[in-house]
Amino acid sequence: MAFDPHRLLTTRAQAQAVVTRLARRFGVRAVIIWCPCRRRAGARCGGRILIGPRNGRRLIDSLLHEYAHHLAWLRRPTEHHTTVFYEALVEVTTHWFGHTSQYRWETEYARLVRWARRDGWLGLAADAAPPTPTPHQKGSPG
């Protein structure tokens, strides 16, 4: 069976397989803590990602978001929702989906929504051509 990055995640094993695949690309391991009743996802230092099916977002988006937090924390532990996190999220979502526009940016924090809108990721139809990269997309979104 071919790998499908858009496949719905419904179990801890599926979520852990995603993280294992990301770890191969980024060299950063993480462990899934499956919380069936948890309504919110979260990343913790030490590489633990708390996640469950009832968090109110598409599970793959939550998982990629939390993995990006983990990467950003390793890169700069004192920053949480800054350009370090945004850049990590762009890297993770681009790797996972093949293009950042496939991520559901509209479910993100207001600052990230503004950056995604500015960079052309928000509201891009799946069959539309991706925006032409600009120099700030590889550096600081600020």
KELUM-266385 format. One record per residue (C-alpha): residue in one letter; chain; y, x, z. Coordinates in steps of 0.001 Angstrom, whole numbers, plus 500000, padded with zeros to 6 digits. Each point is the difference from the previous one (the first is absolute). Layout:
N
LUMPA   residuo   cadena        Y        X        Z
LUMPA         A        A        Y        X        Z
...
//
This chain:
142
LUMPA   residuo   cadena        Y        X        Z
LUMPA         M        A   500000   500000   500000
LUMPA         A        A   503412   501376   499022
LUMPA         F        A   502611   500697   502642
LUMPA         D        A   502721   497336   500160
LUMPA         P        A   503129   500937   501996
LUMPA         H        A   501053   496325   500115
LUMPA         R        A   496746   498746   501538
LUMPA         L        A   500556   497929   503102
LUMPA         L        A   499097   501704   503242
LUMPA         T        A   498213   497891   502578
LUMPA         T        A   498045   502410   502215
LUMPA         R        A   500464   503131   502059
LUMPA         A        A   497580   501883   497721
LUMPA         Q        A   502093   499157   496933
LUMPA         A        A   503192   501059   501769
LUMPA         Q        A   498391   503263   501131
LUMPA         A        A   498848   500669   496414
LUMPA         V        A   503630   499691   498853
LUMPA         V        A   501143   502452   502658
LUMPA         T        A   497191   502407   499102
LUMPA         R        A   501073   499869   496356
LUMPA         L        A   503631   500648   500989
LUMPA         A        A   498898   502879   502227
LUMPA         R        A   498372   501697   497019
LUMPA         R        A   503315   499913   498143
LUMPA         F        A   502404   500816   502836
LUMPA         G        A   497777   502113   502237
LUMPA         V        A   500813   497855   503027
LUMPA         R        A   497261   498085   501753
LUMPA         A        A   500493   496780   501902
LUMPA         V        A   497716   497595   501834
LUMPA         I        A   500118   496224   499665
LUMPA         I        A   500025   498015   503230
LUMPA         W        A   499069   496497   498824
LUMPA         C        A   501612   497241   502026
LUMPA         P        A   498864   496606   498678
LUMPA         C        A   502510   498057   502085
LUMPA         R        A   502924   502395   499618
LUMPA         R        A   502981   498457   498226
LUMPA         R        A   501789   503282   499295
LUMPA         A        A   498889   503344   498640
LUMPA         G        A   500989   503321   501507
LUMPA         A        A   499564   503739   499721
LUMPA         R        A   499561   502195   503028
LUMPA         C        A   500283   503701   500440
LUMPA         G        A   496640   501652   499753
LUMPA         G        A   499197   498253   496753
LUMPA         R        A   498990   496579   501281
LUMPA         I        A   500993   497010   497915
LUMPA         L        A   499737   496625   501715
LUMPA         I        A   499535   497249   497464
LUMPA         G        A   498334   496650   499559
LUMPA         P        A   499746   497106   497570
LUMPA         R        A   502580   497787   501721
LUMPA         N        A   503106   502170   499662
LUMPA         G        A   501871   497710   497585
LUMPA         R        A   500131   502429   497061
LUMPA         R        A   497591   500972   497271
LUMPA         L        A   497683   502316   501928
LUMPA         I        A   500136   502852   497484
LUMPA         D        A   503805   500071   500267
LUMPA         S        A   499828   500165   503790
LUMPA         L        A   497411   502750   499856
LUMPA         L        A   501999   502098   497513
LUMPA         H        A   503140   499443   502089
LUMPA         E        A   498296   501215   503181
LUMPA         Y        A   498377   502971   498269
LUMPA         A        A   503458   500974   498688
LUMPA         H        A   501298   499812   503582
LUMPA         H        A   497231   502375   501027
LUMPA         L        A   500906   502442   497199
LUMPA         A        A   503706   499784   500812
LUMPA         W        A   499321   500555   503695
LUMPA         L        A   498044   503171   499203
LUMPA         R        A   502811   501237   497769
LUMPA         R        A   502834   499205   502399
LUMPA         P        A   498948   498440   503332
LUMPA         T        A   503491   498956   501067
LUMPA         E        A   500730   497770   497001
LUMPA         H        A   498424   496602   499494
LUMPA         H        A   501746   497747   497471
LUMPA         T        A   501999   502632   498160
LUMPA         T        A   499800   501694   496634
LUMPA         V        A   496969   501971   501223
LUMPA         F        A   498059   496761   500426
LUMPA         Y        A   501320   498498   496744
LUMPA         E        A   498955   503098   498049
LUMPA         A        A   496549   499941   501612
LUMPA         L        A   499650   496297   499154
LUMPA         V        A   500997   500651   496391
LUMPA         E        A   497394   502789   499789
LUMPA         V        A   497243   497896   501567
LUMPA         T        A   500673   496860   497970
LUMPA         T        A   500346   501945   496761
LUMPA         H        A   496690   501717   500660
LUMPA         W        A   498245   496765   500954
LUMPA         F        A   501275   497626   497333
LUMPA         G        A   500944   502465   497283
LUMPA         H        A   503614   498837   500218
LUMPA         T        A   502277   499138   502903
LUMPA         S        A   500998   496645   498517
LUMPA         Q        A   496571   498555   500878
LUMPA         Y        A   500803   500191   503729
LUMPA         R        A   501528   496889   501586
LUMPA         W        A   503352   501507   500937
LUMPA         E        A   501453   496579   500843
LUMPA         T        A   497919   499984   503204
LUMPA         E        A   501616   503212   501270
LUMPA         Y        A   502865   500804   502353
LUMPA         A        A   503477   499209   498644
LUMPA         R        A   500849   503688   499477
LUMPA         L        A   496827   500600   497998
LUMPA         V        A   500635   496872   497931
LUMPA         R        A   503484   501347   499150
LUMPA         W        A   498575   503397   498990
LUMPA         A        A   497216   498385   497952
LUMPA         R        A   502517   497724   498267
LUMPA         R        A   502257   502970   499285
LUMPA         D        A   497072   502015   498602
LUMPA         G        A   498817   497077   497880
LUMPA         W        A   496715   499259   501802
LUMPA         L        A   500881   496592   501402
LUMPA         G        A   499492   496997   497744
LUMPA         L        A   498429   501985   497176
LUMPA         A        A   497444   497838   498193
LUMPA         A        A   496504   501463   499938
LUMPA         D        A   500025   500154   496191
LUMPA         A        A   503547   501365   499698
LUMPA         A        A   500714   503598   499192
LUMPA         P        A   500680   502069   503125
LUMPA         P        A   503559   501164   500573
LUMPA         T        A   500993   503401   498711
LUMPA         P        A   499852   502413   502950
LUMPA         T        A   503316   501380   501165
LUMPA         P        A   500544   503250   501910
LUMPA         H        A   500492   498273   503373
LUMPA         Q        A   496557   498385   499773
LUMPA         K        A   498353   503366   500548
LUMPA         G        A   502302   500931   502862
LUMPA         S        A   501937   498128   502624
LUMPA         P        A   500526   496303   499317
LUMPA         G        A   503212   500153   501962
//
